[in-house]
C-alpha cells in the first residue's frame, strides 16, 4: 500500500500519479488534500509519513509546489527517509542506496510525464543493501541521537 498526499498546488499531479498507480495495479491510500482550497502542506506530509512510519503503508509519495516543504514535513516523522527527486536517476539511486521510503515531487517544478517517470523509477528500484545498509543504519542512529563516528 502506498500513502499519497499533496497540498492545494499539487492536486492535479496527485490525481495523475494515482492513475499511474491504479494502472500498475498498486493500492494506495490518499491522505489529502482533496480540493484546490489553500491549505498547509505539513498537515498532509505528516499524515502520509505517519502511515508509512507505522507500517499502515509500505511507502509514500508526497507532492507540493516545489516538493521541498512537504518533504521536510515528512522527514520530521521518525523512521522516514523522504527524498525530493526531479529526475529518474535520483529516484532510482535514492531507493538503491538510501532505501528511501518516501518520494517527494514538486508539481510546479516538473511536468506530469517526467513525474511519472520518476515515480516508476522509484517504484521499480529495490534497495541494494550491503554497504548501503550500513549507511542507512547510520542515518537511523543519527535520528535516534546516537553517535555514528
MODELLER restraints for C-alpha pairs under 7 A, 6 or more apart:
rsr = mdl.restraints
at = mdl.atoms
rsr.add(forms.Gaussian(group=physical.xy_distance, feature=features.Distance(at['CA:1:A'], at['CA:27:A']), mean=5.03, stdev=0.5))
rsr.add(forms.Gaussian(group=physical.xy_distance, feature=features.Distance(at['CA:1:A'], at['CA:28:A']), mean=5.06, stdev=0.5))
rsr.add(forms.Gaussian(group=physical.xy_distance, feature=features.Distance(at['CA:1:A'], at['CA:29:A']), mean=6.99, stdev=0.5))
rsr.add(forms.Gaussian(group=physical.xy_distance, feature=features.Distance(at['CA:1:A'], at['CA:57:A']), mean=4.88, stdev=0.5))
rsr.add(forms.Gaussian(group=physical.xy_distance, feature=features.Distance(at['CA:1:A'], at['CA:58:A']), mean=5.54, stdev=0.5))
rsr.add(forms.Gaussian(group=physical.xy_distance, feature=features.Distance(at['CA:2:A'], at['CA:27:A']), mean=6.34, stdev=0.5))
rsr.add(forms.Gaussian(group=physical.xy_distance, feature=features.Distance(at['CA:2:A'], at['CA:28:A']), mean=4.39, stdev=0.5))
rsr.add(forms.Gaussian(group=physical.xy_distance, feature=features.Distance(at['CA:2:A'], at['CA:29:A']), mean=6.19, stdev=0.5))
rsr.add(forms.Gaussian(group=physical.xy_distance, feature=features.Distance(at['CA:2:A'], at['CA:57:A']), mean=5.43, stdev=0.5))
rsr.add(forms.Gaussian(group=physical.xy_distance, feature=features.Distance(at['CA:2:A'], at['CA:58:A']), mean=5.89, stdev=0.5))
rsr.add(forms.Gaussian(group=physical.xy_distance, feature=features.Distance(at['CA:2:A'], at['CA:59:A']), mean=5.04, stdev=0.5))
rsr.add(forms.Gaussian(group=physical.xy_distance, feature=features.Distance(at['CA:2:A'], at['CA:60:A']), mean=5.13, stdev=0.5))
rsr.add(forms.Gaussian(group=physical.xy_distance, feature=features.Distance(at['CA:3:A'], at['CA:28:A']), mean=5.65, stdev=0.5))
rsr.add(forms.Gaussian(group=physical.xy_distance, feature=features.Distance(at['CA:3:A'], at['CA:29:A']), mean=4.99, stdev=0.5))
rsr.add(forms.Gaussian(group=physical.xy_distance, feature=features.Distance(at['CA:3:A'], at['CA:30:A']), mean=6.16, stdev=0.5))
rsr.add(forms.Gaussian(group=physical.xy_distance, feature=features.Distance(at['CA:3:A'], at['CA:31:A']), mean=6.96, stdev=0.5))
rsr.add(forms.Gaussian(group=physical.xy_distance, feature=features.Distance(at['CA:3:A'], at['CA:48:A']), mean=5.37, stdev=0.5))
rsr.add(forms.Gaussian(group=physical.xy_distance, feature=features.Distance(at['CA:3:A'], at['CA:51:A']), mean=6.84, stdev=0.5))
rsr.add(forms.Gaussian(group=physical.xy_distance, feature=features.Distance(at['CA:3:A'], at['CA:52:A']), mean=6.93, stdev=0.5))
rsr.add(forms.Gaussian(group=physical.xy_distance, feature=features.Distance(at['CA:3:A'], at['CA:57:A']), mean=5.82, stdev=0.5))
rsr.add(forms.Gaussian(group=physical.xy_distance, feature=features.Distance(at['CA:3:A'], at['CA:59:A']), mean=6.24, stdev=0.5))
rsr.add(forms.Gaussian(group=physical.xy_distance, feature=features.Distance(at['CA:3:A'], at['CA:60:A']), mean=4.29, stdev=0.5))
rsr.add(forms.Gaussian(group=physical.xy_distance, feature=features.Distance(at['CA:3:A'], at['CA:61:A']), mean=6.17, stdev=0.5))
rsr.add(forms.Gaussian(group=physical.xy_distance, feature=features.Distance(at['CA:4:A'], at['CA:28:A']), mean=6.84, stdev=0.5))
rsr.add(forms.Gaussian(group=physical.xy_distance, feature=features.Distance(at['CA:4:A'], at['CA:29:A']), mean=6.15, stdev=0.5))
rsr.add(forms.Gaussian(group=physical.xy_distance, feature=features.Distance(at['CA:4:A'], at['CA:30:A']), mean=5.00, stdev=0.5))
rsr.add(forms.Gaussian(group=physical.xy_distance, feature=features.Distance(at['CA:4:A'], at['CA:31:A']), mean=6.00, stdev=0.5))
rsr.add(forms.Gaussian(group=physical.xy_distance, feature=features.Distance(at['CA:4:A'], at['CA:48:A']), mean=6.17, stdev=0.5))
rsr.add(forms.Gaussian(group=physical.xy_distance, feature=features.Distance(at['CA:4:A'], at['CA:60:A']), mean=5.60, stdev=0.5))
rsr.add(forms.Gaussian(group=physical.xy_distance, feature=features.Distance(at['CA:4:A'], at['CA:61:A']), mean=4.78, stdev=0.5))
rsr.add(forms.Gaussian(group=physical.xy_distance, feature=features.Distance(at['CA:4:A'], at['CA:62:A']), mean=5.65, stdev=0.5))
rsr.add(forms.Gaussian(group=physical.xy_distance, feature=features.Distance(at['CA:5:A'], at['CA:30:A']), mean=5.90, stdev=0.5))
rsr.add(forms.Gaussian(group=physical.xy_distance, feature=features.Distance(at['CA:5:A'], at['CA:31:A']), mean=5.00, stdev=0.5))
rsr.add(forms.Gaussian(group=physical.xy_distance, feature=features.Distance(at['CA:5:A'], at['CA:32:A']), mean=5.11, stdev=0.5))
rsr.add(forms.Gaussian(group=physical.xy_distance, feature=features.Distance(at['CA:5:A'], at['CA:33:A']), mean=6.59, stdev=0.5))
rsr.add(forms.Gaussian(group=physical.xy_distance, feature=features.Distance(at['CA:5:A'], at['CA:44:A']), mean=5.69, stdev=0.5))
rsr.add(forms.Gaussian(group=physical.xy_distance, feature=features.Distance(at['CA:5:A'], at['CA:45:A']), mean=6.43, stdev=0.5))
rsr.add(forms.Gaussian(group=physical.xy_distance, feature=features.Distance(at['CA:5:A'], at['CA:48:A']), mean=6.15, stdev=0.5))
rsr.add(forms.Gaussian(group=physical.xy_distance, feature=features.Distance(at['CA:5:A'], at['CA:61:A']), mean=6.61, stdev=0.5))
rsr.add(forms.Gaussian(group=physical.xy_distance, feature=features.Distance(at['CA:5:A'], at['CA:62:A']), mean=4.89, stdev=0.5))
rsr.add(forms.Gaussian(group=physical.xy_distance, feature=features.Distance(at['CA:5:A'], at['CA:63:A']), mean=6.39, stdev=0.5))
rsr.add(forms.Gaussian(group=physical.xy_distance, feature=features.Distance(at['CA:6:A'], at['CA:14:A']), mean=6.64, stdev=0.5))
rsr.add(forms.Gaussian(group=physical.xy_distance, feature=features.Distance(at['CA:6:A'], at['CA:32:A']), mean=6.10, stdev=0.5))
rsr.add(forms.Gaussian(group=physical.xy_distance, feature=features.Distance(at['CA:6:A'], at['CA:33:A']), mean=5.76, stdev=0.5))
rsr.add(forms.Gaussian(group=physical.xy_distance, feature=features.Distance(at['CA:6:A'], at['CA:41:A']), mean=6.83, stdev=0.5))
rsr.add(forms.Gaussian(group=physical.xy_distance, feature=features.Distance(at['CA:6:A'], at['CA:44:A']), mean=6.14, stdev=0.5))
rsr.add(forms.Gaussian(group=physical.xy_distance, feature=features.Distance(at['CA:6:A'], at['CA:62:A']), mean=5.56, stdev=0.5))
rsr.add(forms.Gaussian(group=physical.xy_distance, feature=features.Distance(at['CA:6:A'], at['CA:63:A']), mean=4.57, stdev=0.5))
rsr.add(forms.Gaussian(group=physical.xy_distance, feature=features.Distance(at['CA:6:A'], at['CA:64:A']), mean=5.56, stdev=0.5))
rsr.add(forms.Gaussian(group=physical.xy_distance, feature=features.Distance(at['CA:7:A'], at['CA:33:A']), mean=5.65, stdev=0.5))
rsr.add(forms.Gaussian(group=physical.xy_distance, feature=features.Distance(at['CA:7:A'], at['CA:39:A']), mean=6.25, stdev=0.5))
rsr.add(forms.Gaussian(group=physical.xy_distance, feature=features.Distance(at['CA:7:A'], at['CA:40:A']), mean=6.62, stdev=0.5))
rsr.add(forms.Gaussian(group=physical.xy_distance, feature=features.Distance(at['CA:7:A'], at['CA:41:A']), mean=5.05, stdev=0.5))
rsr.add(forms.Gaussian(group=physical.xy_distance, feature=features.Distance(at['CA:7:A'], at['CA:44:A']), mean=6.82, stdev=0.5))
rsr.add(forms.Gaussian(group=physical.xy_distance, feature=features.Distance(at['CA:7:A'], at['CA:63:A']), mean=6.81, stdev=0.5))
rsr.add(forms.Gaussian(group=physical.xy_distance, feature=features.Distance(at['CA:7:A'], at['CA:64:A']), mean=5.34, stdev=0.5))
rsr.add(forms.Gaussian(group=physical.xy_distance, feature=features.Distance(at['CA:8:A'], at['CA:33:A']), mean=6.58, stdev=0.5))
rsr.add(forms.Gaussian(group=physical.xy_distance, feature=features.Distance(at['CA:8:A'], at['CA:35:A']), mean=6.40, stdev=0.5))
rsr.add(forms.Gaussian(group=physical.xy_distance, feature=features.Distance(at['CA:8:A'], at['CA:36:A']), mean=4.42, stdev=0.5))
rsr.add(forms.Gaussian(group=physical.xy_distance, feature=features.Distance(at['CA:8:A'], at['CA:37:A']), mean=5.94, stdev=0.5))
rsr.add(forms.Gaussian(group=physical.xy_distance, feature=features.Distance(at['CA:8:A'], at['CA:38:A']), mean=5.59, stdev=0.5))
rsr.add(forms.Gaussian(group=physical.xy_distance, feature=features.Distance(at['CA:8:A'], at['CA:39:A']), mean=6.12, stdev=0.5))
rsr.add(forms.Gaussian(group=physical.xy_distance, feature=features.Distance(at['CA:9:A'], at['CA:36:A']), mean=6.83, stdev=0.5))
rsr.add(forms.Gaussian(group=physical.xy_distance, feature=features.Distance(at['CA:9:A'], at['CA:64:A']), mean=5.96, stdev=0.5))
rsr.add(forms.Gaussian(group=physical.xy_distance, feature=features.Distance(at['CA:9:A'], at['CA:65:A']), mean=5.47, stdev=0.5))
rsr.add(forms.Gaussian(group=physical.xy_distance, feature=features.Distance(at['CA:10:A'], at['CA:63:A']), mean=5.96, stdev=0.5))
rsr.add(forms.Gaussian(group=physical.xy_distance, feature=features.Distance(at['CA:10:A'], at['CA:64:A']), mean=5.24, stdev=0.5))
rsr.add(forms.Gaussian(group=physical.xy_distance, feature=features.Distance(at['CA:10:A'], at['CA:65:A']), mean=6.16, stdev=0.5))
rsr.add(forms.Gaussian(group=physical.xy_distance, feature=features.Distance(at['CA:10:A'], at['CA:107:A']), mean=5.34, stdev=0.5))
rsr.add(forms.Gaussian(group=physical.xy_distance, feature=features.Distance(at['CA:11:A'], at['CA:36:A']), mean=6.67, stdev=0.5))
rsr.add(forms.Gaussian(group=physical.xy_distance, feature=features.Distance(at['CA:13:A'], at['CA:107:A']), mean=6.32, stdev=0.5))
rsr.add(forms.Gaussian(group=physical.xy_distance, feature=features.Distance(at['CA:13:A'], at['CA:112:A']), mean=6.45, stdev=0.5))
rsr.add(forms.Gaussian(group=physical.xy_distance, feature=features.Distance(at['CA:17:A'], at['CA:116:A']), mean=6.65, stdev=0.5))
rsr.add(forms.Gaussian(group=physical.xy_distance, feature=features.Distance(at['CA:31:A'], at['CA:44:A']), mean=6.41, stdev=0.5))
rsr.add(forms.Gaussian(group=physical.xy_distance, feature=features.Distance(at['CA:31:A'], at['CA:47:A']), mean=6.31, stdev=0.5))
rsr.add(forms.Gaussian(group=physical.xy_distance, feature=features.Distance(at['CA:31:A'], at['CA:48:A']), mean=6.05, stdev=0.5))
rsr.add(forms.Gaussian(group=physical.xy_distance, feature=features.Distance(at['CA:32:A'], at['CA:44:A']), mean=6.21, stdev=0.5))
rsr.add(forms.Gaussian(group=physical.xy_distance, feature=features.Distance(at['CA:33:A'], at['CA:44:A']), mean=6.83, stdev=0.5))
rsr.add(forms.Gaussian(group=physical.xy_distance, feature=features.Distance(at['CA:41:A'], at['CA:64:A']), mean=6.85, stdev=0.5))
rsr.add(forms.Gaussian(group=physical.xy_distance, feature=features.Distance(at['CA:41:A'], at['CA:69:A']), mean=6.87, stdev=0.5))
rsr.add(forms.Gaussian(group=physical.xy_distance, feature=features.Distance(at['CA:41:A'], at['CA:70:A']), mean=5.57, stdev=0.5))
rsr.add(forms.Gaussian(group=physical.xy_distance, feature=features.Distance(at['CA:42:A'], at['CA:70:A']), mean=5.92, stdev=0.5))
rsr.add(forms.Gaussian(group=physical.xy_distance, feature=features.Distance(at['CA:42:A'], at['CA:73:A']), mean=5.11, stdev=0.5))
rsr.add(forms.Gaussian(group=physical.xy_distance, feature=features.Distance(at['CA:45:A'], at['CA:62:A']), mean=6.19, stdev=0.5))
rsr.add(forms.Gaussian(group=physical.xy_distance, feature=features.Distance(at['CA:45:A'], at['CA:70:A']), mean=5.15, stdev=0.5))
rsr.add(forms.Gaussian(group=physical.xy_distance, feature=features.Distance(at['CA:45:A'], at['CA:73:A']), mean=5.54, stdev=0.5))
rsr.add(forms.Gaussian(group=physical.xy_distance, feature=features.Distance(at['CA:45:A'], at['CA:74:A']), mean=5.03, stdev=0.5))
rsr.add(forms.Gaussian(group=physical.xy_distance, feature=features.Distance(at['CA:46:A'], at['CA:73:A']), mean=5.92, stdev=0.5))
rsr.add(forms.Gaussian(group=physical.xy_distance, feature=features.Distance(at['CA:46:A'], at['CA:74:A']), mean=5.27, stdev=0.5))
rsr.add(forms.Gaussian(group=physical.xy_distance, feature=features.Distance(at['CA:46:A'], at['CA:77:A']), mean=6.95, stdev=0.5))
rsr.add(forms.Gaussian(group=physical.xy_distance, feature=features.Distance(at['CA:48:A'], at['CA:60:A']), mean=6.41, stdev=0.5))
rsr.add(forms.Gaussian(group=physical.xy_distance, feature=features.Distance(at['CA:49:A'], at['CA:60:A']), mean=6.91, stdev=0.5))
rsr.add(forms.Gaussian(group=physical.xy_distance, feature=features.Distance(at['CA:49:A'], at['CA:74:A']), mean=5.15, stdev=0.5))
rsr.add(forms.Gaussian(group=physical.xy_distance, feature=features.Distance(at['CA:49:A'], at['CA:77:A']), mean=6.34, stdev=0.5))
rsr.add(forms.Gaussian(group=physical.xy_distance, feature=features.Distance(at['CA:49:A'], at['CA:80:A']), mean=6.67, stdev=0.5))
rsr.add(forms.Gaussian(group=physical.xy_distance, feature=features.Distance(at['CA:50:A'], at['CA:77:A']), mean=6.57, stdev=0.5))
rsr.add(forms.Gaussian(group=physical.xy_distance, feature=features.Distance(at['CA:51:A'], at['CA:57:A']), mean=5.48, stdev=0.5))
rsr.add(forms.Gaussian(group=physical.xy_distance, feature=features.Distance(at['CA:52:A'], at['CA:58:A']), mean=5.70, stdev=0.5))
rsr.add(forms.Gaussian(group=physical.xy_distance, feature=features.Distance(at['CA:52:A'], at['CA:59:A']), mean=5.65, stdev=0.5))
rsr.add(forms.Gaussian(group=physical.xy_distance, feature=features.Distance(at['CA:52:A'], at['CA:60:A']), mean=6.42, stdev=0.5))
rsr.add(forms.Gaussian(group=physical.xy_distance, feature=features.Distance(at['CA:53:A'], at['CA:78:A']), mean=6.97, stdev=0.5))
rsr.add(forms.Gaussian(group=physical.xy_distance, feature=features.Distance(at['CA:53:A'], at['CA:79:A']), mean=5.63, stdev=0.5))
rsr.add(forms.Gaussian(group=physical.xy_distance, feature=features.Distance(at['CA:53:A'], at['CA:80:A']), mean=6.30, stdev=0.5))
rsr.add(forms.Gaussian(group=physical.xy_distance, feature=features.Distance(at['CA:59:A'], at['CA:101:A']), mean=4.93, stdev=0.5))
rsr.add(forms.Gaussian(group=physical.xy_distance, feature=features.Distance(at['CA:59:A'], at['CA:102:A']), mean=5.55, stdev=0.5))
rsr.add(forms.Gaussian(group=physical.xy_distance, feature=features.Distance(at['CA:60:A'], at['CA:101:A']), mean=6.47, stdev=0.5))
rsr.add(forms.Gaussian(group=physical.xy_distance, feature=features.Distance(at['CA:60:A'], at['CA:102:A']), mean=4.49, stdev=0.5))
rsr.add(forms.Gaussian(group=physical.xy_distance, feature=features.Distance(at['CA:60:A'], at['CA:103:A']), mean=6.29, stdev=0.5))
rsr.add(forms.Gaussian(group=physical.xy_distance, feature=features.Distance(at['CA:61:A'], at['CA:102:A']), mean=5.55, stdev=0.5))
rsr.add(forms.Gaussian(group=physical.xy_distance, feature=features.Distance(at['CA:61:A'], at['CA:103:A']), mean=4.75, stdev=0.5))
rsr.add(forms.Gaussian(group=physical.xy_distance, feature=features.Distance(at['CA:61:A'], at['CA:104:A']), mean=5.78, stdev=0.5))
rsr.add(forms.Gaussian(group=physical.xy_distance, feature=features.Distance(at['CA:62:A'], at['CA:70:A']), mean=6.54, stdev=0.5))
rsr.add(forms.Gaussian(group=physical.xy_distance, feature=features.Distance(at['CA:62:A'], at['CA:103:A']), mean=6.28, stdev=0.5))
rsr.add(forms.Gaussian(group=physical.xy_distance, feature=features.Distance(at['CA:62:A'], at['CA:104:A']), mean=4.81, stdev=0.5))
rsr.add(forms.Gaussian(group=physical.xy_distance, feature=features.Distance(at['CA:62:A'], at['CA:105:A']), mean=6.48, stdev=0.5))
rsr.add(forms.Gaussian(group=physical.xy_distance, feature=features.Distance(at['CA:63:A'], at['CA:70:A']), mean=6.57, stdev=0.5))
rsr.add(forms.Gaussian(group=physical.xy_distance, feature=features.Distance(at['CA:63:A'], at['CA:104:A']), mean=5.54, stdev=0.5))
rsr.add(forms.Gaussian(group=physical.xy_distance, feature=features.Distance(at['CA:63:A'], at['CA:105:A']), mean=4.84, stdev=0.5))
rsr.add(forms.Gaussian(group=physical.xy_distance, feature=features.Distance(at['CA:63:A'], at['CA:106:A']), mean=5.87, stdev=0.5))
rsr.add(forms.Gaussian(group=physical.xy_distance, feature=features.Distance(at['CA:63:A'], at['CA:107:A']), mean=6.59, stdev=0.5))
rsr.add(forms.Gaussian(group=physical.xy_distance, feature=features.Distance(at['CA:64:A'], at['CA:70:A']), mean=6.07, stdev=0.5))
rsr.add(forms.Gaussian(group=physical.xy_distance, feature=features.Distance(at['CA:64:A'], at['CA:105:A']), mean=6.77, stdev=0.5))
rsr.add(forms.Gaussian(group=physical.xy_distance, feature=features.Distance(at['CA:64:A'], at['CA:106:A']), mean=5.48, stdev=0.5))
rsr.add(forms.Gaussian(group=physical.xy_distance, feature=features.Distance(at['CA:64:A'], at['CA:107:A']), mean=6.00, stdev=0.5))
rsr.add(forms.Gaussian(group=physical.xy_distance, feature=features.Distance(at['CA:65:A'], at['CA:106:A']), mean=4.95, stdev=0.5))
rsr.add(forms.Gaussian(group=physical.xy_distance, feature=features.Distance(at['CA:65:A'], at['CA:107:A']), mean=4.90, stdev=0.5))
rsr.add(forms.Gaussian(group=physical.xy_distance, feature=features.Distance(at['CA:65:A'], at['CA:108:A']), mean=4.88, stdev=0.5))
rsr.add(forms.Gaussian(group=physical.xy_distance, feature=features.Distance(at['CA:66:A'], at['CA:105:A']), mean=6.95, stdev=0.5))
rsr.add(forms.Gaussian(group=physical.xy_distance, feature=features.Distance(at['CA:66:A'], at['CA:106:A']), mean=3.84, stdev=0.5))
rsr.add(forms.Gaussian(group=physical.xy_distance, feature=features.Distance(at['CA:66:A'], at['CA:107:A']), mean=6.28, stdev=0.5))
rsr.add(forms.Gaussian(group=physical.xy_distance, feature=features.Distance(at['CA:66:A'], at['CA:108:A']), mean=5.90, stdev=0.5))
rsr.add(forms.Gaussian(group=physical.xy_distance, feature=features.Distance(at['CA:66:A'], at['CA:109:A']), mean=5.94, stdev=0.5))
rsr.add(forms.Gaussian(group=physical.xy_distance, feature=features.Distance(at['CA:67:A'], at['CA:84:A']), mean=6.18, stdev=0.5))
rsr.add(forms.Gaussian(group=physical.xy_distance, feature=features.Distance(at['CA:67:A'], at['CA:104:A']), mean=5.39, stdev=0.5))
rsr.add(forms.Gaussian(group=physical.xy_distance, feature=features.Distance(at['CA:67:A'], at['CA:105:A']), mean=4.69, stdev=0.5))
rsr.add(forms.Gaussian(group=physical.xy_distance, feature=features.Distance(at['CA:67:A'], at['CA:106:A']), mean=3.99, stdev=0.5))
rsr.add(forms.Gaussian(group=physical.xy_distance, feature=features.Distance(at['CA:68:A'], at['CA:84:A']), mean=6.83, stdev=0.5))
rsr.add(forms.Gaussian(group=physical.xy_distance, feature=features.Distance(at['CA:71:A'], at['CA:82:A']), mean=5.95, stdev=0.5))
rsr.add(forms.Gaussian(group=physical.xy_distance, feature=features.Distance(at['CA:71:A'], at['CA:83:A']), mean=6.88, stdev=0.5))
rsr.add(forms.Gaussian(group=physical.xy_distance, feature=features.Distance(at['CA:71:A'], at['CA:84:A']), mean=6.44, stdev=0.5))
rsr.add(forms.Gaussian(group=physical.xy_distance, feature=features.Distance(at['CA:71:A'], at['CA:104:A']), mean=5.64, stdev=0.5))
rsr.add(forms.Gaussian(group=physical.xy_distance, feature=features.Distance(at['CA:74:A'], at['CA:80:A']), mean=6.75, stdev=0.5))
rsr.add(forms.Gaussian(group=physical.xy_distance, feature=features.Distance(at['CA:74:A'], at['CA:82:A']), mean=6.47, stdev=0.5))
rsr.add(forms.Gaussian(group=physical.xy_distance, feature=features.Distance(at['CA:75:A'], at['CA:81:A']), mean=6.12, stdev=0.5))
rsr.add(forms.Gaussian(group=physical.xy_distance, feature=features.Distance(at['CA:75:A'], at['CA:82:A']), mean=5.80, stdev=0.5))
rsr.add(forms.Gaussian(group=physical.xy_distance, feature=features.Distance(at['CA:80:A'], at['CA:101:A']), mean=6.41, stdev=0.5))
rsr.add(forms.Gaussian(group=physical.xy_distance, feature=features.Distance(at['CA:80:A'], at['CA:102:A']), mean=6.99, stdev=0.5))
rsr.add(forms.Gaussian(group=physical.xy_distance, feature=features.Distance(at['CA:81:A'], at['CA:100:A']), mean=4.85, stdev=0.5))
rsr.add(forms.Gaussian(group=physical.xy_distance, feature=features.Distance(at['CA:81:A'], at['CA:101:A']), mean=5.56, stdev=0.5))
rsr.add(forms.Gaussian(group=physical.xy_distance, feature=features.Distance(at['CA:81:A'], at['CA:102:A']), mean=6.09, stdev=0.5))
rsr.add(forms.Gaussian(group=physical.xy_distance, feature=features.Distance(at['CA:82:A'], at['CA:100:A']), mean=5.74, stdev=0.5))
rsr.add(forms.Gaussian(group=physical.xy_distance, feature=features.Distance(at['CA:82:A'], at['CA:101:A']), mean=6.21, stdev=0.5))
rsr.add(forms.Gaussian(group=physical.xy_distance, feature=features.Distance(at['CA:82:A'], at['CA:102:A']), mean=4.29, stdev=0.5))
rsr.add(forms.Gaussian(group=physical.xy_distance, feature=features.Distance(at['CA:82:A'], at['CA:103:A']), mean=5.37, stdev=0.5))
rsr.add(forms.Gaussian(group=physical.xy_distance, feature=features.Distance(at['CA:82:A'], at['CA:104:A']), mean=6.58, stdev=0.5))
rsr.add(forms.Gaussian(group=physical.xy_distance, feature=features.Distance(at['CA:83:A'], at['CA:94:A']), mean=6.86, stdev=0.5))
rsr.add(forms.Gaussian(group=physical.xy_distance, feature=features.Distance(at['CA:83:A'], at['CA:100:A']), mean=6.37, stdev=0.5))
rsr.add(forms.Gaussian(group=physical.xy_distance, feature=features.Distance(at['CA:83:A'], at['CA:102:A']), mean=6.38, stdev=0.5))
rsr.add(forms.Gaussian(group=physical.xy_distance, feature=features.Distance(at['CA:83:A'], at['CA:103:A']), mean=5.11, stdev=0.5))
rsr.add(forms.Gaussian(group=physical.xy_distance, feature=features.Distance(at['CA:83:A'], at['CA:104:A']), mean=5.82, stdev=0.5))
rsr.add(forms.Gaussian(group=physical.xy_distance, feature=features.Distance(at['CA:84:A'], at['CA:103:A']), mean=6.00, stdev=0.5))
rsr.add(forms.Gaussian(group=physical.xy_distance, feature=features.Distance(at['CA:84:A'], at['CA:104:A']), mean=4.41, stdev=0.5))
rsr.add(forms.Gaussian(group=physical.xy_distance, feature=features.Distance(at['CA:84:A'], at['CA:105:A']), mean=5.86, stdev=0.5))
rsr.add(forms.Gaussian(group=physical.xy_distance, feature=features.Distance(at['CA:85:A'], at['CA:91:A']), mean=5.75, stdev=0.5))
rsr.add(forms.Gaussian(group=physical.xy_distance, feature=features.Distance(at['CA:85:A'], at['CA:104:A']), mean=6.36, stdev=0.5))
rsr.add(forms.Gaussian(group=physical.xy_distance, feature=features.Distance(at['CA:85:A'], at['CA:105:A']), mean=6.10, stdev=0.5))
rsr.add(forms.Gaussian(group=physical.xy_distance, feature=features.Distance(at['CA:86:A'], at['CA:105:A']), mean=6.84, stdev=0.5))
rsr.add(forms.Gaussian(group=physical.xy_distance, feature=features.Distance(at['CA:86:A'], at['CA:110:A']), mean=6.64, stdev=0.5))
rsr.add(forms.Gaussian(group=physical.xy_distance, feature=features.Distance(at['CA:87:A'], at['CA:118:A']), mean=5.82, stdev=0.5))
rsr.add(forms.Gaussian(group=physical.xy_distance, feature=features.Distance(at['CA:88:A'], at['CA:117:A']), mean=6.06, stdev=0.5))
rsr.add(forms.Gaussian(group=physical.xy_distance, feature=features.Distance(at['CA:88:A'], at['CA:118:A']), mean=4.28, stdev=0.5))
rsr.add(forms.Gaussian(group=physical.xy_distance, feature=features.Distance(at['CA:88:A'], at['CA:121:A']), mean=5.65, stdev=0.5))
rsr.add(forms.Gaussian(group=physical.xy_distance, feature=features.Distance(at['CA:91:A'], at['CA:118:A']), mean=5.92, stdev=0.5))
rsr.add(forms.Gaussian(group=physical.xy_distance, feature=features.Distance(at['CA:91:A'], at['CA:121:A']), mean=6.02, stdev=0.5))
rsr.add(forms.Gaussian(group=physical.xy_distance, feature=features.Distance(at['CA:91:A'], at['CA:122:A']), mean=4.92, stdev=0.5))
rsr.add(forms.Gaussian(group=physical.xy_distance, feature=features.Distance(at['CA:92:A'], at['CA:121:A']), mean=5.31, stdev=0.5))
rsr.add(forms.Gaussian(group=physical.xy_distance, feature=features.Distance(at['CA:92:A'], at['CA:122:A']), mean=5.22, stdev=0.5))
rsr.add(forms.Gaussian(group=physical.xy_distance, feature=features.Distance(at['CA:92:A'], at['CA:125:A']), mean=5.74, stdev=0.5))
rsr.add(forms.Gaussian(group=physical.xy_distance, feature=features.Distance(at['CA:94:A'], at['CA:100:A']), mean=5.66, stdev=0.5))
rsr.add(forms.Gaussian(group=physical.xy_distance, feature=features.Distance(at['CA:95:A'], at['CA:122:A']), mean=6.27, stdev=0.5))
rsr.add(forms.Gaussian(group=physical.xy_distance, feature=features.Distance(at['CA:95:A'], at['CA:125:A']), mean=5.97, stdev=0.5))
rsr.add(forms.Gaussian(group=physical.xy_distance, feature=features.Distance(at['CA:95:A'], at['CA:126:A']), mean=6.18, stdev=0.5))
rsr.add(forms.Gaussian(group=physical.xy_distance, feature=features.Distance(at['CA:95:A'], at['CA:127:A']), mean=5.40, stdev=0.5))
rsr.add(forms.Gaussian(group=physical.xy_distance, feature=features.Distance(at['CA:96:A'], at['CA:125:A']), mean=6.24, stdev=0.5))
rsr.add(forms.Gaussian(group=physical.xy_distance, feature=features.Distance(at['CA:96:A'], at['CA:126:A']), mean=5.70, stdev=0.5))
rsr.add(forms.Gaussian(group=physical.xy_distance, feature=features.Distance(at['CA:96:A'], at['CA:127:A']), mean=4.17, stdev=0.5))
rsr.add(forms.Gaussian(group=physical.xy_distance, feature=features.Distance(at['CA:96:A'], at['CA:128:A']), mean=5.06, stdev=0.5))
rsr.add(forms.Gaussian(group=physical.xy_distance, feature=features.Distance(at['CA:97:A'], at['CA:127:A']), mean=6.33, stdev=0.5))
rsr.add(forms.Gaussian(group=physical.xy_distance, feature=features.Distance(at['CA:97:A'], at['CA:128:A']), mean=6.35, stdev=0.5))
rsr.add(forms.Gaussian(group=physical.xy_distance, feature=features.Distance(at['CA:97:A'], at['CA:132:A']), mean=5.37, stdev=0.5))
rsr.add(forms.Gaussian(group=physical.xy_distance, feature=features.Distance(at['CA:98:A'], at['CA:132:A']), mean=6.79, stdev=0.5))
rsr.add(forms.Gaussian(group=physical.xy_distance, feature=features.Distance(at['CA:98:A'], at['CA:136:A']), mean=6.07, stdev=0.5))
rsr.add(forms.Gaussian(group=physical.xy_distance, feature=features.Distance(at['CA:99:A'], at['CA:127:A']), mean=5.31, stdev=0.5))
rsr.add(forms.Gaussian(group=physical.xy_distance, feature=features.Distance(at['CA:138:A'], at['CA:148:A']), mean=5.88, stdev=0.5))
rsr.add(forms.Gaussian(group=physical.xy_distance, feature=features.Distance(at['CA:141:A'], at['CA:147:A']), mean=6.72, stdev=0.5))
rsr.add(forms.Gaussian(group=physical.xy_distance, feature=features.Distance(at['CA:141:A'], at['CA:148:A']), mean=6.66, stdev=0.5))
rsr.add(forms.Gaussian(group=physical.xy_distance, feature=features.Distance(at['CA:142:A'], at['CA:148:A']), mean=6.82, stdev=0.5))
